[in-house]
């Protein structure tokens, strides 16, 4: 599986505790466009990105993406060419006479005309073209990814692994101020600088986190610098300070299910992602069959749909959990795994805007089938469909959904999210003082 991004470049060192970003990303069969399922070479030995790599990506999208068969190839090449020229301009390498050729809509002749104007291989610009082409699909489960080279001495980063404005893989345009840190890795540069969950990010390199009541998307680029100068405010004291934060060695944390007793007959379980084996780990924590389960899915970026149906099978049998719909033909229902013994426990699910993909699949199944109560905030709305990984000849891959996801009531959740039954957002002060309004509301209901 392809692991999730940790709020784009806002988190310079993403913890591997982040779950899979797609409902499922797996190798796919070879296509006529040249995509392959062979094991990619290590980054050190992979050949550079070439015009042929871009050709593979182009035909991969047309052959394998959900709407590829009916897609306007002109728009696909337009997105690629725009990113290609922008990369050249940023490097001061733009070429006189470099123009997008006249395109007809015929995918083969358009590619031939397009490739002719590219000239000699320029790996950086071609890599940008692939990224731009896939980004032009405007699909939260379609991405171009490249394996990161191994780092001598271990992974590096700042250690900030969560912020409040996270919405799946991006910043939430509906986020309300303030912007605050929600996760810091122990022993990381951020932890050593006494940066804590709940600390409010006022500015990054002088760029304000909010302009009025609108999150400033430009802060992403500010965070990408190393070092980054953060202006932080501690909610418990009101003190504001400036910290120059440099990347350093970090210790990634593997995903793990944790649990604790909240009250007599009530068990709290935190599930960070629907990774392989996650459902059975949760069920193992509930072997005593408590009267009620508070399942915390806040910040859960998704994972495998098989884990979703298996975990739902512990709370209900014979239910449709979602639908996967091809471009043409009948939608295929997904159902609870009825081989899992029922727990007989009341279910309360905690969600937030970081709950994306398979997490939303689970949340919608709970809500639509009346399996429990949702508390927190609306989910991310990042559940277009499960992705498959198609490998290219430079060792990179494109992730493309072949179907569209619908909820159990055949409703569209992508871009919208799943609404909660009880609104209980986490605030900066809550994090700083250890309060949890979601858990408090759950206990009040129970």
N, C-alpha and C positions, 0 to 999 in steps of 0.2 A: 504494500500500500504506500501511497505517497502521503507523507505526513503534512499536517497543516502548516501554513504560514502563521507566524505569531504577529498579527496586526501589521502585515506588510513590513516595510523597513522600520517601523516605529520600534520594533524589538530587534536590535542588532544581533542578538544571540538568542535564537529561538530554542527553547528547551524541547528535547525530544519527548517530553511528557505530553506535548500537544498531539491531539489525535489526528486521524486521517482527515484530509480536507475534503475528499469526495465521499459520496455514499460508498463507493467502491472503486478503486483504480487498479486494474490488472492488465497484464500484457494481452495484446490482441493478435489475431491471425494476420499473416502477411497480406497486404493488399496490392492491387495492381499499381498503386501510386508509389510503391517502394517502401512502405512501412514494414518493419520487421520485428519479430519477437525474439530474435537472438539476444543473448546477454550483452549489454553494452560494454565497451571497453572501459577501463579505468580512465578518469579524466586526464591523467598524465599522458596516456597513449592514444587517446581518441583523436581522429583526424580533425583538422579545422573545419569550421562550417563553410560550405561551398554553395555555389548556385544549385548544384544537384540536391543539397540538403533542403534548400528552400523549395525546390520542385517537389521533393518528397512530402514536405509539410502541406503544400498547396493541394496536391492530389489526395493526401490523407484526409484533409478536411472535407473535400468534395465527396470522397468515397465513404467516409465513416461517421461524420457528424450527423446529428439528429436530422437537420434540414439540409444536409449537403446535397442530396440528389436534386433538390429544387432551388438551390442557392444560386444567386447571381454571381458568377465568377468574377465579373468586373469589380464588384464591391470588395471581394476578397483581395484582389490584387491592388486595389486602391489603398486599402488599409496597410498592406505590406509595403507599398511604395512610399506612402507618407512616412512610415516609421524609418524606412531605409534612408530617405533624404534628410530627415531630421537628425539621424545619427551622423551623417556626413557633415551637416552644418555645425553640429556641436563640436566636431573635431576639426573644423576649418578645412574640410576636404570636399566641399561641394564641387560639382563639375558643371562647366558651361554646357548647355545643350542637353542636360539630363532631364528628360521629360517623360511623363507617363504616355506610352503610345496609345493610339486609338484602339479601343477594345470592342469586340463584337458580341460577347456573351457566349461564344464557343470556347469551352474551357481549354481545348488543346491549342487552337490557333492563338488564343489570348496569351497562353503561357509562352509560346514560341516568340511572340512579339515582345512580351515583357522581359524574357531572359536576354533577348538580343541587346537591349539598352543598358543592361546591368554592367556589361563589360567584364573585366577581370574580377576574380574572387576577392571580396573584401569581408573577411570573417566577422568583424565587429558589426558592420552595417547589415550583413545578411542575417546575423543572429537577431538584430533589432527588428528586421523585416518579419522574421518568423514570429517573434513575440507580438509585434504589432498586428500581424494578420490574425492571430488567435484572439488577441484582446478585442479586435474588431467584431468578433462574434457577440460580444456583450453577454457572455454566459459565465456565471460564477463557478461553473465546474469545468470550463475549458481553459487550459493554460499551456504555455510552453515552459518546460522545466529543463534544467541542466544540472547534472550531478556535481555537487561541490567537491573540489579536490580535498583530499585528506589533509588535516592540519597537524603539523609536527607539534607534539606536546599537548594536543587536545584542542577542543573547540574554544573559540574566543567570542567575547561579546560584552555587553554592559551588564547583563543579568536581569534587566527589566523584561519580564515575560507576560505582561498584561496591562492594559489600560482600560478605562471605563467606557470609552467611545467605540470599543470594538464592536463591529457588526459583521460577523463571519470573518471574511478576509480583508475588510476595509474599514474605514472610519464611517461611523453612522451619521449621515447628514441630519438626522432627527435628534442627535444627542443634545442634551441640555448641559449647560455649564454647571460645575467646573469639570475639567478633564483631570482625572487622577489615576495614580498607579494602583493596580490591583494585584500584581504579583512580582516578587523579587526572589531570585535564586540565592539560597544561602551561600556565603563565601564568595560571592561574585563582586566585581568592582562596585556595583550599585549598593550591595549590602555593606561593603566596607566603607562606603561614603555615607552610611547611615540614611540611605533612602529606604523608605518603608511603604507598605501598602497603605493607601489613604492619602499619601502626600499628593498635593495638588500641583499639577504642572501649569505654571503661569505662562512661561515662555520657554522656547528652545532656540538657542542662538539668536535671541532677541525677537523671534517670531511668536506672536501671541497665540495661545491655544484656541481662543474664540474671538471672533469679530462680532460684537454684539452678542446675540444668542445663537450664532451659527458657528459650528466647529470649523476651524481654519485648516483646510486640506493641505495647505502649504507647509504645515508643521511636519508632514511626513518627510519632505526633503531635508528639513533642518535636522531631524533625528538621524539622518543617514550619514552625517559627518562624524569623524573620529579625530579628536574628541568632540563631544557636544556639550555646550554650556546650558545647563538647566536652571531656570528660576523656579524654585519650589516653595510651596506654602504648607506648613504643617497645620492641619485642621484643629488639633487639640490645643495648640498654643497661639495660633495666628502668626507665628514667626515665619518670615520670608528670608530665604537664603539662596545664593547662587553656587552651583556645584559644577566644576568642569569634570565631566565623566569620560574616562578613556576605557576602551575595550581592553579586556584581559582574559585570562584563562577562567573558564567556568566549568562547573560539573553538572552536565545535563541530568535531568531526573526522568526516569522511565515512568510511563503511566501506571498507576496502581489504584485499585478500588480501596477506599477507606470507609470505616463505619464507626458508629458510637451509639450508645443508648441515650436517648433524649429524655425519656420518661418511662414509666411502667408500661410495657407493651408497645413502645414506639422506638423504632430503629432508624437512625439517620445513615444514609449511604451516599457517598460522593463518587460519581462516575465521571472521570475526566474525558473519556472518549469511548466510542464503540469499536475498539480495537479487537483483534482476534482473541477470543477467550474471555472478553469482558463480561458477557452475560452470565457465564458460569461463575465468574468471580463474585458478581453481585448476589447471585442465588446462594452461593456458599456462605455469604455473610448473613443470609436470612434463613439458615437451616432450622432455627428455632421457631419459625413461622410467627413473627410478631403480629400483633393486632393491626398495627399500622406501619407503613414504610414512608419515610420522607426521602425521596430520591433527588439528589442535588445534581442537576445537569447544567448548571450555570458555567459558561466558558467551555462547554463540550462542543468541539468543532466538528464532530461527526465520526464516520468510520464505515463499518460494513453493515449493509442492510440485513445480512443473516443474523448478526448480533441483535439487531433491533427486534426481529420477529421472534428470536429465541427468548429474549428477556420479556417481551410482551406475553409470551406463552406461560410465564409464571403467574400472570394476573388474569388471563382470560383465554378461553379456547374458542375456536370456530369463528374468529373475527377476521375481517379484511382490514389490513393495516395500512395499505396504500395501493396505488396502481402505477405501473410503468407502461407508458403509452408510446408506441412507435409513431412515426410520421403518418403512416397509413396502416390501417388494420385495427384490430381490437386491442384495447388496453388489457394488460395482464395483471390480475390481482395478486398482491402479496398477502399472506395469511399468517396468523399466529402459529408458532411451533407447538403443536398440541402434544408433542412427546414430552414436554416439560411438565412436571407435576405442578398443580396449582398451589399457590401459597395460602390463598384465602385471606390475604392481608388487604387492608384499606390502603390506597396509594395516593400520595401527594407528591407532585413533581415541581421542583423549583427550576425556573428558566430565566434566561436573560437574552440580550442581543448577541451574546457570544455563543448561544446555542444555535448551531447551524447544521445543515445537511441532514445526516442520519439522526441527529438530535431532534431536529424538527419533524422528521419522519415518525419518531417515537412519540413526541409530544402531540402531534396531530392525531395519532392513533388513540392515545389516551383520551383526548378531548372528544373526538367524534364518536367513540364507542362507549363513552361514559364510564371509563375504567378508573377515573380518579379526578383529582382537582389540580389545576395549574396555578402556581403562585409565582410572582416576580414581575417580569416584563415580557412583552411580545418578543418572539424569537427573531432570528436574523433575517429570514426570508432569503436564504441562500441554499436552495434545494432544487436546482433545475433538473437534475437527473444524475444517475450514477455514471462515473467516468471510466473509460478504458484508456490505458497507456499505449501509445504507438511510438515505437522507437525509430529514431532517425540515424543516418550513417555517421553523425558526429558524436554519438553517444548521448544525445539529448532525446527528449520525448515530447510529444504533444498529448495532452489529456482531453478527450472528447466524449461527451455523453451521446449515446445512441438512442436514448428514449427520454421522455419527459415524465417527471414525477407529479402525481396528483394525490391528494389526501384521500382518506377512506370514503368521504362524501363526494369524491371526484372534484374537489375544490382545488384551485391553484394556490399553493403556498409560497412558491418562488416569488421573490421581490416583495412579498406581503408579510409573511411570518404567521405564527400561530398566536392568537391572543390568549391572555391568561384570564383566569376566573377572578383572581384577586391581585391587584396591583401592589407590589411591595419592592421597590427598587432599593438597591444598596447604595448608600451615600459614602462620601469620603470620610465623614466623621464616624459612620458605622464601622468601616474597615479599620480606622485608626484606633477605635476603642473596643473592638472585638464584638460589637453588636451585630446581629443578623436578623433584619426585619422579615426575611422570608421564613426562617425557622420559627420566629416568634409568631407569625401569622398561622403557620401550620399547626403549632401547638395550641393556639387559641381555637382553631377549628376542631381539633381533636378533643 
